[in-house]
Amino acid sequence: MKTSEKLNRLKKNLKKMDRAIIAFSGGVDSTFLLKAASVSGLKEILAVTAVSQSLPEEELSFAKEITAELNIPHRIITSDEMKDENYSNNPPDRCYYCKKELFTKLKEIASEEGFSHILDGSNADDMKDWRPGRRAAEELNVISPLLEAGLSKNEIRELSKAFGLRTWDKPSSPCLSSRFPYGQKITSEALERVGHAEAYLKTFNLKDLRVRDHGDIARIEVLPDEFHILFDASVRKKITAYLKALGYKYITLDLRGFSSGGFNEHLKIEGTGNKGQGSGKK
């Protein structure tokens, strides 16, 4: 099916809805969904962003800017997933507990204020990876319009560009909890440390990056084409000093380069049948 046909299907499906809450992170997918909903004839839209220690500060600021630009009502709520040991112990299905809390809170808002639907930005490509949050969406009747329309990430970027959305080439930015190997406990201090580390690296104009936290070791992932930035003696010295001041003893560069969802590479979950079980931040 052509991208234009998928877009028409998306608009048609959205138009059938009355009042909808959209789980909004300010990422490529949820921003496109917000825009598509606003031009589809939906009666009322409320964008809701959940704030927690795993959300980078710059992402919240960006979400506020986007909703203001699109003139969409925006509400910020607090997410307390860190209080749940099922989440903080960082099992392979960690995202299920995060999404369950988020969607439960959105469902409460919908019930109290008369919204008929809750939407998220999951897309067709999400079905190709380990996405435990999909289970939470299914349990709480959250609708994924981009997924239902069959839109892939590349198609969403293409359409976002056509709509004039500045998120069309925005790098993916999953929650900071994804920087820790499964089984390594997530703490408030660790989230703050990795958040500061990534924020500092971004000042060197690196397009896509991750700082994977392995306790005393910071494993930096950047695009291979940008290795030369880190190989500069002055830059290397600054980054090493900064990350050591944060508490890392060893600073490494992953020679494989940037890899989204890197900790899922060798994940084997019994009885799932299909990887795409929902998940990370959009």
Wavefront OBJ file of the C-alpha trace (Angstrom):
o trace
v 0.000 0.000 0.000
v 1.264 3.472 -0.867
v 2.167 5.916 1.874
v -0.584 8.287 0.713
v -3.153 5.509 1.041
v -1.953 4.742 4.557
v -2.269 8.421 5.450
v -5.834 8.488 4.153
v -6.634 5.403 6.197
v -5.130 7.073 9.290
v -7.182 10.240 8.820
v -10.343 8.232 8.221
v -9.825 6.206 11.402
v -9.081 9.326 13.467
v -12.111 11.158 12.107
v -14.372 8.441 13.549
v -13.219 9.345 17.044
v -14.825 12.065 19.141
v -12.547 13.243 21.962
v -9.098 11.681 22.330
v -6.138 11.762 24.694
v -2.754 11.287 23.018
v 0.219 10.007 25.010
v 2.713 12.629 23.879
v 6.491 12.554 24.287
v 7.483 15.091 21.648
v 9.124 12.382 19.552
v 8.723 11.761 15.816
v 5.772 9.382 16.100
v 3.635 11.084 18.736
v 4.189 14.501 17.127
v 3.056 13.202 13.750
v 0.034 11.540 15.375
v -0.839 14.823 17.080
v -0.643 16.686 13.764
v -2.644 14.035 11.891
v -5.326 14.092 14.586
v -5.535 17.888 14.428
v -6.221 17.894 10.672
v -8.532 14.872 10.602
v -11.595 16.523 12.103
v -11.285 15.103 15.615
v -13.573 17.117 17.912
v -11.132 17.512 20.825
v -7.539 16.477 21.496
v -5.574 16.527 24.730
v -1.837 15.827 24.592
v -0.530 14.370 27.853
v 3.162 14.086 28.719
v 4.300 12.015 31.679
v 7.275 13.442 33.553
v 9.629 11.149 35.439
v 13.318 10.802 36.200
v 13.763 8.760 33.040
v 12.633 11.631 30.774
v 15.494 13.908 29.651
v 14.794 17.527 30.612
v 15.231 18.770 27.048
v 12.507 16.367 25.857
v 9.922 17.938 28.162
v 10.837 21.424 26.947
v 10.571 20.241 23.352
v 7.151 18.674 23.986
v 5.899 22.003 25.356
v 7.187 23.835 22.275
v 5.547 21.433 19.831
v 2.098 21.527 21.442
v 2.278 25.316 21.518
v 3.195 25.403 17.815
v 0.313 23.066 16.940
v -2.065 24.893 19.293
v -3.023 21.647 21.053
v -3.976 21.611 24.760
v -1.105 20.047 26.707
v -1.135 18.538 30.167
v 1.863 17.344 32.171
v 1.438 14.581 34.710
v 3.871 12.809 37.015
v 4.826 9.190 36.488
v 6.077 7.212 39.503
v 7.314 4.008 37.894
v 10.538 4.133 39.933
v 8.500 3.266 43.036
v 7.651 -0.096 41.464
v 10.450 -2.655 41.943
v 9.114 -4.547 38.941
v 10.373 -1.546 36.976
v 13.464 -0.449 38.916
v 14.897 -3.984 39.017
v 15.081 -3.626 35.230
v 13.722 -6.961 33.957
v 13.337 -7.517 30.183
v 9.658 -6.520 30.447
v 10.448 -3.292 32.329
v 8.548 -1.181 29.785
v 5.332 -3.062 30.514
v 5.200 -1.661 34.054
v 5.985 1.870 32.880
v 3.334 1.815 30.167
v 0.789 0.204 32.455
v 1.130 3.053 34.941
v 1.004 5.684 32.199
v -2.042 4.236 30.454
v -3.831 3.690 33.773
v -3.417 7.390 34.567
v -4.589 8.389 31.095
v -7.594 6.117 31.471
v -8.488 7.876 34.747
v -8.331 11.272 33.010
v -10.443 9.956 30.140
v -13.067 8.588 32.538
v -13.229 11.755 34.647
v -13.327 14.172 31.708
v -15.306 12.254 29.109
v -12.633 11.415 26.538
v -13.662 8.480 24.377
v -10.253 7.234 23.223
v -6.627 6.982 24.370
v -3.993 6.918 21.620
v -0.274 6.211 21.476
v 2.359 6.583 18.773
v 3.383 2.959 18.185
v 4.159 2.322 14.506
v 4.436 -0.720 12.237
v 8.196 -1.069 12.781
v 7.666 -1.514 16.513
v 6.324 -4.986 15.807
v 9.803 -6.040 14.675
v 11.480 -5.490 18.045
v 10.921 -6.471 21.684
v 8.144 -4.152 22.866
v 6.610 -5.369 26.155
v 4.614 -2.143 26.498
v 2.281 -3.410 23.776
v 0.775 -5.757 26.343
v -0.151 -2.817 28.575
v -1.728 -1.018 25.615
v -3.823 -4.052 24.773
v -4.888 -4.617 28.383
v -6.056 -1.010 28.778
v -7.598 -0.630 25.299
v -5.134 1.979 24.080
v -5.351 2.507 20.328
v -2.245 2.769 18.099
v -3.496 4.539 14.934
v -0.107 4.660 13.178
v 0.317 0.924 13.668
v -3.237 0.214 12.484
v -2.599 2.279 9.341
v 0.569 0.263 8.663
v 2.864 3.297 8.751
v 6.595 2.627 9.179
v 9.092 4.954 10.838
v 10.503 6.101 7.496
v 7.027 6.822 6.150
v 6.197 8.810 9.274
v 9.366 10.866 8.823
v 8.501 11.420 5.161
v 4.972 12.574 5.985
v 6.218 14.700 8.882
v 8.501 16.541 6.472
v 5.600 17.090 4.077
v 3.534 18.491 6.973
v 6.375 20.857 7.869
v 7.024 19.257 11.254
v 10.517 19.916 12.580
v 10.524 16.471 14.160
v 10.835 14.787 10.747
v 14.580 14.198 11.221
v 14.654 14.255 15.031
v 16.763 11.411 16.474
v 14.876 8.821 18.496
v 15.065 9.441 22.235
v 13.793 6.516 24.292
v 13.656 6.899 28.065
v 16.934 6.975 29.976
v 16.172 3.618 31.608
v 17.004 1.990 28.266
v 20.680 2.861 28.865
v 21.104 0.085 31.438
v 21.597 -3.651 30.761
v 18.614 -5.756 31.790
v 19.063 -6.901 35.376
v 21.139 -3.891 36.424
v 19.060 -1.988 38.985
v 17.950 1.473 37.954
v 18.284 4.228 40.546
v 17.503 7.928 40.559
v 21.221 8.699 40.843
v 22.096 6.471 37.885
v 19.413 8.084 35.702
v 20.668 11.548 36.604
v 24.252 10.543 35.840
v 23.547 9.085 32.411
v 21.286 12.042 31.606
v 24.070 14.513 32.378
v 26.557 12.409 30.376
v 24.406 12.401 27.242
v 23.517 16.076 27.562
v 27.233 16.919 27.663
v 28.075 14.778 24.638
v 25.325 16.495 22.657
v 27.218 19.771 22.993
v 29.735 18.337 20.503
v 27.057 18.228 17.773
v 26.786 14.448 17.663
v 23.608 13.479 15.803
v 22.721 10.109 17.345
v 24.290 8.929 20.577
v 23.798 6.824 23.660
v 25.783 6.470 26.861
v 25.262 2.895 28.028
v 25.762 2.574 31.759
v 27.645 -0.540 32.924
v 28.298 0.536 36.497
v 31.846 1.916 36.510
v 31.956 1.838 32.714
v 30.387 4.347 30.331
v 30.045 2.808 26.853
v 29.540 5.553 24.296
v 27.707 4.846 21.045
v 27.810 7.339 18.172
v 27.450 7.005 14.414
v 30.638 5.631 12.785
v 30.778 8.717 10.557
v 31.153 10.791 13.725
v 33.936 8.775 15.367
v 36.397 11.442 14.231
v 34.762 13.953 16.585
v 35.617 11.794 19.588
v 39.081 10.982 18.262
v 40.068 14.638 18.491
v 42.517 14.818 21.405
v 40.951 17.921 22.940
v 37.393 16.565 22.734
v 38.450 13.185 24.092
v 40.138 14.846 27.051
v 37.083 16.992 27.870
v 34.635 14.089 27.645
v 36.836 11.810 29.732
v 37.208 14.439 32.444
v 33.495 15.215 32.512
v 32.321 11.605 32.662
v 34.886 10.721 35.321
v 33.630 13.630 37.399
v 30.184 12.014 37.144
v 31.589 8.844 38.702
v 32.552 6.644 35.755
v 35.977 5.019 36.102
v 36.304 3.865 32.509
v 35.142 5.686 29.378
v 34.819 3.526 26.255
v 33.694 3.921 22.637
v 31.693 1.079 21.080
v 33.357 0.450 17.731
v 30.158 -1.045 16.313
v 28.669 2.434 16.402
v 25.247 3.684 17.442
v 22.562 1.027 17.792
v 19.001 1.797 18.864
v 17.678 -0.854 21.238
v 21.154 -2.315 21.620
v 20.336 -4.288 24.766
v 17.622 -6.220 22.889
v 20.105 -7.800 20.473
v 20.665 -10.982 22.441
v 17.386 -11.027 24.324
v 15.514 -14.315 24.232
v 12.120 -14.424 25.882
v 10.344 -17.750 26.188
v 6.749 -17.989 25.055
v 6.356 -14.588 23.455
v 5.907 -15.834 19.924
v 6.337 -12.317 18.512
v 8.817 -9.650 19.433
v 6.502 -6.726 18.911
v 4.926 -6.335 22.290
v 4.993 -2.627 22.602
v 7.114 -0.205 24.258
v 9.462 2.598 24.497
v 9.020 6.236 24.155
v 7.793 7.739 20.922
l 1 2 3 4 5 6 7 8 9 10 11 12 13 14 15 16 17 18 19 20 21 22 23 24 25 26 27 28 29 30 31 32 33 34 35 36 37 38 39 40 41 42 43 44 45 46 47 48 49 50 51 52 53 54 55 56 57 58 59 60 61 62 63 64 65 66 67 68 69 70 71 72 73 74 75 76 77 78 79 80 81 82 83 84 85 86 87 88 89 90 91 92 93 94 95 96 97 98 99 100 101 102 103 104 105 106 107 108 109 110 111 112 113 114 115 116 117 118 119 120 121 122 123 124 125 126 127 128 129 130 131 132 133 134 135 136 137 138 139 140 141 142 143 144 145 146 147 148 149 150 151 152 153 154 155 156 157 158 159 160 161 162 163 164 165 166 167 168 169 170 171 172 173 174 175 176 177 178 179 180 181 182 183 184 185 186 187 188 189 190 191 192 193 194 195 196 197 198 199 200 201 202 203 204 205 206 207 208 209 210 211 212 213 214 215 216 217 218 219 220 221 222 223 224 225 226 227 228 229 230 231 232 233 234 235 236 237 238 239 240 241 242 243 244 245 246 247 248 249 250 251 252 253 254 255 256 257 258 259 260 261 262 263 264 265 266 267 268 269 270 271 272 273 274 275 276 277 278 279 280 281 282
